[in-house]
Amino acid sequence: MKATREATRTRAPSTAAAADERLWTWPFVLALLSVLLLYGSFYLTLVALPKYLKDHLGSGAATIGLITGLFSVAAMAPRPYVGRIADRGDAHRPMVVATGIFVVASALYIGATTLPRLIIVRLIHGSGMACYTTAAPTLIAAIAPPHRRAEAMGYWGMANTVALALFPALGLFLVGRWSYPVVFATASAISVVSVIVTVLIRPYRKVKKSAAKLVTTAGGWLERRVFFPAIVGCALAVSYNIVLSFTALLADERKIAGAGFFFTVFATSLFAYRIVGRRLADRRGRWVVIVPGYLSMAAGMFAASLAHGFALLAAAGILTGIGFGAAQPALLALTVDLVPLERRGAAMASFYLAWEIGAATGSIVLGGVAQALTYGGMFAISGALLLGTAIMLAIRLRHFPVA
C-alpha cells in the first residue's frame, strides 16, 4: 500500500505536466472553429466583391483596388488598442465584438448599391477584422505549449485554409446560381454562428483573466522588437491580397474557366504543406522556412502572370499555396517568440498593422498598375517584390543572423 502511494505521488507531477503539454484542448478546438467560420464569411464577400464592382457598378481595376484596399486601411487604427486589451488578459472580448461586426457588415453589403455606401461598409468590415486578427492569434499563442507554438499557428492557418478551400468557390457559385445579395446574406448567417462559437470560449477567458492580474502592461502600444518580421510580412500581405482579390478578374481578363477551382487548388496545396511541414519551423528554425516560402510564393505569382489556361493557373495556385503555407505561420510564431508573454498582444498588433499597410498599399497601387497595364502585370510586380525580399533575407541571414 505504501509503495502504491509512493508510485501515485511519483506519477502525479508527470501527469500534470503532460496535461500542460496538450495542444488539442477544448478551447483550442473552439478557437479553430471560430476562425473557420469567421474567415468563411470573409472569403464569401471577398471573392464576390470585385466582380460585383466590375459587373454592377462598372468599376475599373483602380477603383476595385481602392475599395479592396480600404478594408485594410480600416483595419489599421484599432489594432494597437486591441493589442493593449489582449495584453491585459482579455483576448476573448475583441473576438466576440469582431464576429458581431461581421454579422452587421455582411448584411449591409446588400444595400450598398453605390460607391459611397460601399466605402462605409468596407470601413466597418475592416474594423472587425482588425479586432479579430489581433486578438485571436494572441489567444491561440496563450493556449499552445511554448514548444508547439509554430504548430499551433499552423493549425490557425489550416482553419483559415479550409475556409479558403470551401467558401470562395461557394461564393462564386452563389453569384452564378442566384445573386450577390444571396452571397452577402449567407456571409452574415455564417457570422452569426461564429459569434455563438466564439462566446463559448468564455470559460477559458475567465481563467486567463484571473491569471493576468499578475501581468503588467508596461510598454508602448506597438512592439518595436517585432518590426523586422512585420516589415518582411508586408511583401507577403501584398501578394496574398492580390491572389484573393484579383485572381477571378485575371481569369475573366484571359477567358480562363474555373477561377473558383483555383482557390481550391491554392487552399489544398497550402493545407497539404501545413500537414507535412507543420513542425518544421519549430524544429529547424523560423527563417529556414520563411525564405523558401517567399521563393515559392514568388514563383507562383510569376506563373499566374503568364497563365493563359487553367493548367498554368493551377500551377500558380500550388506554388502560392505552398509558399504562403510555409511563410505565414512561421512569421507569426517568430513574432510571438521575440516578446515576453505580457507583450504578445502589442506584438500581434504591430505585425498585423504592417500586414494591413502591405495589403492596402498593394491593392491600391497595383490596382492602378492593372488598369494601366493588365492584371498579369500586377501579378508579375508582386512576384518581383517577393523575390527581392527573399534575396534580401538570404543576404541578411548569411551575414547578420537574426532571431
Secondary structure, DSSP 4 states (H G I P E B T S, - for coil): -HHHHHHHHHHHHHHHHHHHT----HHHHHHHHHHHHHHHHHHHHHHHHHHHHHHHS---HHHHHHHHHHHHHHHHTTHHHHHHHHHTT--HHHHHHHHHHHHHHHHHGGG--SHHHHHHHHHHHHHHHHHHHHHHHHHHHHHS-GGGHHHHHHHHHHHHHHHHHHHHHHHHHHHHHS-HHHHHHHHHHHHHHHHHHHHTTHHHHHHHHHHGGG----S-SS-GGGHHHHHHHHHHHHHHHHHHHHHHHHHHHTT-S-HHHHHHHHHHHHHHHHHHSTTHHHHH-HHHHHHHHHHHHHHHHHHHHH-SSHHHHHHHHHHHHHHHHHHHHHHHHHHHHTS-GGGHHHHHHHHHHHHHHHHHHHHHHHHHHHHHS-HHHHHHHHHHHHHHHHHHHHHHHHHS---
